Structures are given as structure tokens and as C-alpha cells.
Amino acid sequence: MRAKRNALSAGAALGLLLLATACGGGSGSEDKGPGRAAPGRPLNQEQLDHAAFATDDLPGFVASRSAAKPDRSAKAADPACQPIVAAVGDRINPRAKQSALRSVSDRAAPGSAYAVDLTSYTAADARQAMRDLRSALDTCADGFEATTMGRPVSYTSVKKKPVRAGDEAVGIEMVGQGMGRKATVNYVVARQGSTMIMVLAADPALRKSVPVPPRLVDKQVEKVAALGG
């Protein structure tokens, strides 16, 4: 786990939001789980935890719960860019209900680190969060300043990329710099019903851009949809 802790520490130095969490206990698949959400209702905490990506949901992938609470005070200097910070953070949006965060690794890709975050909303608020995100990505394409974990970080480039997943989705490539370090982090943000799904991919050594595995996104969407998310 040392390599992952190093990766997460590097992410914290750059203000890369979810990579700031430490490695926690295992998260394996369970035989039994909660029932589906009632029509029109967001997933509750038990349902989110059951839907969250788990070890061996895909061959070779290992998932663990976050051992530390994510920083929910992250803030963009320009309010117009705040929806981006909210989308790639954990329950920063004040309209968010519950969340489940997992750190994920792939045994076949030791030079990569992933995080998966599920957040429940009302259906209307989830749709609005996606509209706000798309608008912010257009407005803040040239980058923006932010503060996370009490540290300043400069996002020098924010690129929107086409992605097909869930009811709607968008890919994001962000280049961040802070405390003398620079890194590219890729995200996919998808909406499945009233649940927002965020998948992050980064290089622990901060040397290269790591793509988000489409099969990781698809599997997570599948699990949320199975519970009526």
C-alpha cells in the first residue's frame, strides 16, 4: 500500500481532491445487498456503499474504502468554475445527499491510480449539476485558481472530452500545478438517474497522463443502475 499512499500524498500536494485520501480497508463484493431505490428516490448510504466499485468487480482491479475524510472545503477562486471543483470532489456540492468513495488500483497497471466517487442527489439536482458542470467547463477552459486542503492550486488547462456512459457523461482532462509539482489528471463524470459517478485516473509519480478505463466507468454505471440509481 506504500505506493498508493505516495500517490495520494502527491495528489494532495497538487490539490487533486480525491487523491488526497489515504488507503483504507478492503472493499470486496457482497452476496447480499439492499433492495432497489424507490422510484424517484435517491440512493441511500447503504445502497451507495453496495453499488460502489469493489475488488474483483473487474478482473485484476482492487478497491479500498477511504480511511480519511475528503476535503469538502475545496473552492474555486472564480465562482463560475466551482461546479468543476464540486464535480471532481466528494460531496462538495451543497445539494449532494450521500456519497461513497473508493480508491482503486489495477494489478496490471502498477503505474496508475484511480478513485471512484458516487454521490446521490434528487433527480432534478443531479441534472442541474451536469448542466452546471458543462457550462463551467466551457467558461474555465483556460484554467482557474482554487484552494483545497488549505493549499492553493492552479489548474492551467481544463479540457472537455466526449464520453458515452450512463444517462449522460463528460470527460475532463485537467492540468494542475501546486507546491512545485505538476500533474495531469483525467476524469469521467457521469449521471445515472439521480446518482453522479466520478472516476479519476492519475499517475502516482506524476510523470504521465493516465486515461480513465472505460470498462471501469461502465461497470460502475451498471452497478448503480441495478439499484435504481
Helices and strands as residue ranges (DSSP letters): H 2-13, G 17-20, E 23-26, H 45-51, E 61-66, E 75-76, G 79-81, H 82-88, E 99-106, E 113-120, H 123-139, E 144-148, E 151-161, E 168-178, E 181-192, E 195-202, H 214-226
